[in-house]
Amino acid sequence: MRNFINVIIVDDEENNIYTLKTTLEKLFDYVRVVATATNISEAYNFITNFQPDLLFLDIEMPEGNGFELVEKLRKNKINIKTVIVSASTEHAFKAIKISVFDYIKKPINVDKITATLSKYDYDTSMMITETQIKIVKERILKKISLKTDETDDYFLSPNEIVYAELKGNLSIEMQLVGFNDVILVKENLRDFNELLPKEIFFKLNRNVLINIGYVKILSVFNEECTLFYNNKQKIFKGSELKLNRLRNLLV
């Protein structure tokens, strides 16, 4: 189920507000008009209170114009996607110049509204994707602290870990990029798994976690997964089900 788009409409003519509000609510069931205003002062108060996703804004009004409202919102660091609604070509040029989200030329019709809402969906989906990528990068680069059997502390980025293999109840054999020998860590596999970003680590079997970035060969027939690192290779066993899941992550 998709999220609602909360909208505020600002226009000094009640008929224009009614037409746009009715069109939005009747034809787009995911749009909610949370408030309407007929002047700049009233509009600003509604925007700060409701924090809508989209603002449909007329320009010419008795107590100032829509561009003044846009300037006031930006000055106060209130981020809102603003759609200028006007019949004036001059207003269209200014809307482009000050980089508002969109411009709709009056008279409004369903096609124009659909185009704006589609643009909103695309823009917000790209924002979500960029945010997710940033979060994943932060998790991959964030260092974790691990204590070895020799009482040394290792501070590692998760992507430096090639694999981790359970050796006994509270010990994990771990291979690092750039290290010839494995190191032994005092940790159980379940707790260790919680430290690692799920985006790049995969539990191949009950005893082994692998970094999918080092996977080079999958053999479902032989139930084997081959990792390449440090000019070496390591083969682990995995069930057909697990290997198929891993293949889906890789492609």
C-alpha positions in Angstrom: 0.0 0.0 0.0 1.5 3.4 -1.0 1.8 6.4 1.3 -0.6 9.3 1.1 0.5 12.5 -0.5 -0.6 15.4 1.7 -1.4 18.6 -0.1 -2.2 22.2 0.6 -3.9 24.4 -2.0 -3.4 28.2 -1.9 -5.6 30.4 -4.2 -7.5 33.5 -3.6 -10.5 32.2 -5.6 -12.6 29.7 -3.9 -13.9 28.2 -7.2 -10.3 27.4 -8.2 -9.7 25.7 -4.8 -12.8 23.7 -5.1 -12.0 22.5 -8.6 -8.5 21.4 -7.8 -9.4 19.9 -4.5 -12.3 17.9 -6.0 -10.2 16.7 -8.9 -7.4 15.5 -6.6 -9.5 13.7 -4.1 -11.9 12.1 -6.5 -9.4 10.9 -9.1 -6.3 10.2 -6.9 -7.3 8.2 -3.9 -3.7 8.5 -2.5 -3.9 12.3 -2.3 -5.2 14.1 0.8 -5.9 17.8 0.8 -5.1 18.7 4.4 -5.8 22.4 4.1 -6.7 25.2 1.8 -5.9 28.9 2.1 -6.8 32.1 0.3 -3.9 34.3 1.4 -0.2 34.1 2.1 -0.4 34.5 5.9 -3.0 31.8 6.3 -1.0 29.5 3.9 2.2 29.9 5.9 0.5 29.0 9.1 -1.1 25.9 7.6 2.2 24.8 6.0 4.1 25.0 9.3 1.3 23.2 11.1 0.6 20.4 8.6 4.0 20.1 6.9 2.5 18.8 3.6 4.3 17.0 0.8 3.1 19.2 -2.0 2.0 22.8 -2.2 -0.2 24.0 -5.1 0.3 27.7 -5.1 -1.4 30.5 -7.1 0.7 33.7 -7.6 -1.6 36.7 -7.8 -3.4 37.3 -4.4 -4.6 40.4 -2.6 -2.1 40.3 0.2 1.1 39.6 -1.6 2.0 36.9 -4.1 3.0 33.3 -4.2 6.7 34.0 -4.9 6.9 35.9 -1.6 5.6 32.8 0.2 8.2 30.6 -1.5 11.0 33.0 -0.5 9.7 33.1 3.1 9.6 29.3 3.3 13.1 29.0 2.0 14.4 31.7 4.3 13.0 29.7 7.3 14.4 26.5 5.9 11.0 24.9 5.4 11.4 22.4 2.6 8.3 21.7 0.6 7.7 20.7 -3.0 5.9 23.7 -4.5 3.8 23.6 -7.7 3.2 27.1 -9.1 -0.3 27.3 -10.7 -0.7 30.3 -13.0 -1.9 31.4 -16.5 1.1 33.8 -16.9 4.1 32.9 -19.0 6.1 35.4 -17.0 5.3 33.4 -13.9 6.4 30.2 -15.6 9.8 31.7 -16.4 10.3 32.9 -12.8 9.2 29.5 -11.5 11.9 27.9 -13.5 14.5 30.6 -12.5 13.9 30.0 -8.8 13.7 26.2 -9.2 10.4 25.4 -7.8 9.3 21.7 -8.0 6.8 22.2 -10.9 4.7 24.6 -12.8 1.1 24.0 -14.1 -0.3 26.4 -16.6 -4.0 27.3 -16.1 -6.5 26.0 -16.8 -5.8 22.9 -14.8 -6.8 19.5 -16.2 -6.4 15.9 -15.2 -3.4 15.3 -17.5 -1.4 18.1 -16.0 -2.2 17.0 -12.4 -1.2 13.4 -13.3 2.1 14.6 -14.7 2.9 16.5 -11.6 2.0 13.6 -9.3 4.1 11.2 -11.4 7.0 13.6 -11.2 6.5 13.7 -7.4 6.5 9.9 -7.2 9.7 9.6 -9.3 11.5 12.4 -7.3 10.7 10.9 -3.9 11.6 7.4 -5.0 15.0 8.7 -6.1 15.4 10.4 -2.7 14.6 7.2 -0.9 17.1 5.3 -3.0 19.8 7.8 -2.3 19.1 7.7 1.4 19.2 3.9 1.4 22.5 3.9 -0.5 24.0 6.4 2.1 22.8 4.2 5.0 24.3 1.1 3.5 27.6 2.9 2.8 27.8 4.1 6.3 27.1 0.6 7.7 29.8 -0.9 5.4 32.4 1.7 6.3 31.7 1.9 10.0 34.4 0.1 11.9 33.6 -2.7 14.4 35.8 -3.8 17.3 36.7 -7.5 17.7 38.9 -9.2 20.4 41.1 -12.1 19.5 42.2 -15.1 21.6 45.6 -13.3 21.9 43.8 -10.3 23.6 44.5 -8.1 20.6 41.7 -5.7 19.5 41.0 -5.4 15.8 39.2 -2.4 14.4 37.8 -3.4 11.0 35.5 -2.1 8.3 33.0 -5.0 7.5 34.2 -5.1 3.9 37.6 -6.1 5.0 36.2 -9.4 6.3 36.2 -12.2 3.6 34.4 -14.8 5.7 33.9 -16.0 9.3 33.7 -19.6 10.2 32.5 -21.0 13.6 35.2 -23.0 15.4 33.8 -24.2 18.7 31.0 -22.5 20.6 32.6 -19.1 21.3 35.4 -18.8 18.7 35.2 -17.7 15.1 38.0 -18.1 12.5 38.0 -15.0 10.3 39.9 -14.2 7.1 40.8 -10.6 6.4 41.8 -9.0 3.1 45.5 -8.5 3.1 46.2 -11.0 5.8 47.7 -14.4 4.9 46.7 -16.1 8.1 43.3 -16.3 9.7 42.6 -14.7 13.1 40.6 -16.3 15.9 37.9 -14.1 17.4 36.1 -14.6 20.8 32.6 -14.4 19.6 29.6 -16.6 18.8 28.4 -16.6 15.2 24.9 -15.3 15.9 26.2 -12.2 17.8 28.9 -11.7 15.2 26.3 -11.7 12.5 24.4 -8.9 14.2 27.5 -6.7 13.9 27.7 -7.1 10.1 25.6 -5.3 7.4 23.1 -7.7 6.0 23.5 -6.1 2.6 27.0 -7.7 2.0 27.0 -10.7 4.3 25.3 -14.0 3.7 24.9 -17.1 6.0 25.9 -19.9 3.7 25.4 -22.6 6.3 25.1 -22.9 10.1 28.8 -22.4 10.6 29.8 -19.9 7.9 29.2 -16.2 7.0 30.6 -15.0 3.7 31.1 -11.5 2.2 29.3 -11.8 -1.1 31.8 -9.4 -2.7 34.4 -12.1 -2.7 32.2 -14.8 -4.3 33.5 -15.9 -7.7 32.1 -19.4 -8.4 28.8 -21.0 -7.5 28.3 -24.7 -8.2 24.8 -25.7 -7.3 25.4 -29.2 -8.6 28.4 -29.7 -6.3 26.8 -27.6 -3.5 29.9 -25.4 -3.4 30.7 -21.7 -3.2 34.2 -20.4 -4.0 35.6 -17.2 -2.6 38.7 -15.5 -4.1 40.9 -13.2 -2.0 44.6 -12.4 -1.5 45.4 -14.5 -4.6 43.9 -17.5 -2.9 40.6 -19.3 -2.9 38.4 -20.9 -0.3 35.6 -23.4 -1.0 32.6 -23.7 1.3 29.7 -26.1 1.2 26.1 -24.9 0.9 22.7 -26.4 0.2 21.1 -26.0 -3.2 18.5 -23.7 -1.6 21.1 -21.5 0.0 23.2 -21.3 -3.2 20.2 -20.3 -5.3 19.3 -17.6 -2.8 22.9 -16.4 -3.0 22.8 -16.4 -6.8 19.7 -14.2 -6.6 21.6 -11.7 -4.4 24.5 -11.6 -6.9 22.6 -11.0 -10.1 
